[in-house]
């Protein structure tokens, strides 16, 4: 393994290096920069303009978000309201206007407390997402036709979600201090723009991105609170606590993890406990619906269900999906504790969320939003990112064309079932490809773009440059383990790597 610079070798008081320029280390970024005049020259003055990376990335994000809104224009003008398949043929479907009336917001019903007429007796979303939806309903003026109110409701939600997109851009850009331009991966992601207003997932994604930023700045309680709020909006952010536990175990950073866990649990309880006590049936709807819903769009389970005879029962799929996820977690745990160098937090965060999506019985098109910020931090390389995004954009078109086919009656306009199955396989393979590249970076840290530029774990906070306390297998033996270097002992606060997971008496803990 080639020798790489490590944060463990750098004195704490050393001057921060200049931001990494993607055009200097990424061939795809350099080629793409020709559209705007080519790569930045080596003698160019930086840091002297109003156009800082954060501002540029945020403005690009807002521009792409606006383009995503324009892409929904055919539906806004009528496809949401007239014709069974026109919203699919135009690929502009959104849950937002349909649920304005379908979940009682048009009638002033209170989520979780008031029963909804129809098949769905209570709102099937987590509490903080329900609050987001209710606030948008308060901002939607009454009067006029129902269609007009639904249009305004979607526009209000789009405005609120645009704020979430800006928050994501700022947080991702600032999480890796030396790599601010990696935020452009998120801002320019086509699947992000296309799916941003399908549902309310962007709210939880923004809270998660803010939590990641707080952890990178060693604000452990703030990280926990934001992650708890994100989990109160969508369940997936809680998954980040698993890899963080493993990383803190390997580094011995128990105090930081305990603080983060307490903040997450406390914030989640503050949001959920009042509803649990006052409207337990409505609060539980999200969890019962998640268990009872059948195999749905985008998952490999749907291919099995549509081709198997007889198809698998929902309970069987739940059990198998849970077992696959647990197996994935065991593999990630082994990878974390045996890797030649402690994995970066963003790498494991991406892998655990991707594992959850890939094994789940549902892979809705907007779930890609969960992965985009994590992917930009885990593998900031344009080639791999764009390969994945092309697969996701293809699936975005595939699902709507399949629904157009199933709702167009005898006309059969759109994509038949076999074609849709191919679209599912392609987008699953795209996600698996990115996972494989991230795993390769963990096993071969010299291939990791972030570490090749001289960083250790810029999103790791207290983990950045920390010594290992517990490792297994070959990671316990020098020279594969990055912490086993002569200069490590000279770094302020270094306690020395502990082989075989045994800590010497009196070694200070975190």
Steps between C-alpha positions, in 0.01 A plus 500: 500500500638840409575750774228762531487816707284464807336751728669307779837627370394865490542724805179646628615855448610451139360738240202362312588420138337677210169345387540204268414588141305219333638597159850428628426143612192389308522453122123516455479826697785646296329405173167638617661828604575571132135605469572798727850588385713212622671409828611768743865594447764425761573872554136608519410702809241320713310617806487860376160493329140514619454173309603265777448124453204499739322777311573351159383152598187636666405707197559203269283287728218755490528520121479123461208488745319759291559290189348205685194713572474596133512130412178462704325777304287269277353345814451834670303621200261207509654152481461453876129561467388370159565162344618186671836469325603850385694571821704186427558557131638844589708345785387776736309314771508627860331376816466854633186630321319165523546471877373851568148367482580130538642549850247755621702822477243656268233438765704633790552159665783477753757228417510202740206632704218508243398187314513533122208373289599225258749215496776681693348582837797706627797680347766240419805724547728556801401781733744772392417446133133529597580834666675612179194407295268673746702822498480503120124456530480799737688708242261394223216753479145372488243589239490424133470158346658189647733483200625851569559419867695186406713701258575757768570226755757343268659840438522574873656160565742554211609830656557335837686210339715748306616637834588142600698462177697816579574368850628175349726688259650711779549207737659264247730777374619582852526148642835430331684827565771434243265372228215754470456445127381145560167662578451547126442125476180549698401827337533363146360152566221450243313245713498751786328766289254254348383347829525795741127583497351152465464464876624657824825301537716808445409628847660199671795513260567864597492418871736207442743714300497759779568223753798378295639854498465526878681169553786616276532810723503283816166633622378163616184610679389714205564203272285277718215750522493556124521128427216434746289762323588347164390159629174659615450609137617177330624177652821450300724760680502279811710253299798736526529424870605141417820573302577789734493255791749275322733787415489638854563148631807466282624845604390478863292817465226385737428836660429663165273215394309499829437874469377460142277206588344684795429801279343286228275306735401814689411697185300208357305466824426872523335487158328164528404459865211753504341329198562154645319598818215698346442318170665156522301345217579781258867503603535126442358518146839561339647189661202272439471618141871432443454143623172430322568654158585251232795485266514825307675684219874502441608200708629164385220352711252640246670308219476181708138570592394565141682197362451246779195278520381512770651829609659546841276609787563842653602349833756277327646795310523701824694220666734442206565871452580537871741205488675643194537836673638337813747305288606823333556659842717206610710535184537875560603435862767255387617746236522782754701307756736324259567766235868595466408855592193610691226577242372851469163578658349612168602174335321284756202735515452461126542122512253440781228717343561338160475154658167595655362625169628206298355238735173683564173389341454853363752713307299810412663738247541775760709273724798600289487830692611315813818387326610799293661711780657192658635385164660840438683473833582130470628488141562849355584388147293622206533188286360260758240750616373562147483130417271457800297809415441384142361173638273690739380744234421203276297340776317829559373482143444125519260501793280772352493334158403171668217672688393665175484155343290354783256794507452550125264207456504329162720773351805364691695823481823478691732230630376142546582291805812335358643838405427635847680204656806588293478859628488370859804280446697786346434738787577233759825420322587871490465523878692176549778630276545810715494283814771277352722798423460633856585158645808486279607840636465365853708191427753695294514844665754623247213493245282727716490849339462672837800328656712535190470877541650474850196481727415224746125534572386861458138409573606288799532774759654342808591200284716709267861404573406301810701195603342157481417323825336185371577329172482145371690289250771650281405851609669427834838452333730769364572627241151456352345698783544871426541589868819291536745772395791654681356849460177398665658521840597862432144609425339693787255286691603175334470206735655239272323225310396205711555161340249219542255740662684506835536843656801552730427591862448867555444590133256790489163443337274736311 
